[in-house]
């Protein structure tokens, strides 16, 4: 899968996704300091699923009408221990393959998904 990891996404998880063969760019490496709107535009333009811990992307996609057809995965999880954060987030992402075109929220014990407007 193709991902764009927001600046707040842990580097250890970026490394774990890359090691598992996923195509992932990290805002910290490519566009540090970019606004949320710019990050979402980058994800859409590059057809990458956005990975974030930032609730503001839901606001942009639903209330402000920004395109998010790429898909967004919002993690609402307690931060896993540093030694296992990469493996923990990788496992949650790899549980499903239908992230594209959805606004998804991963919480302890459940995943909520809502199809994005075209």
Buried (B, 14 or more C-beta within 10 A) or exposed (E): BBBBBBBEBBEBBBBBBBEBEBEBBBBBEEBEEBEBEEBBBBBBEEEBBBBBBBEBBBEBBBEEEBBBBBBBBBBEBEEBEEEEBBBBBBEBBEEEEEBBBBBBBBEEEEBEBEEBEE
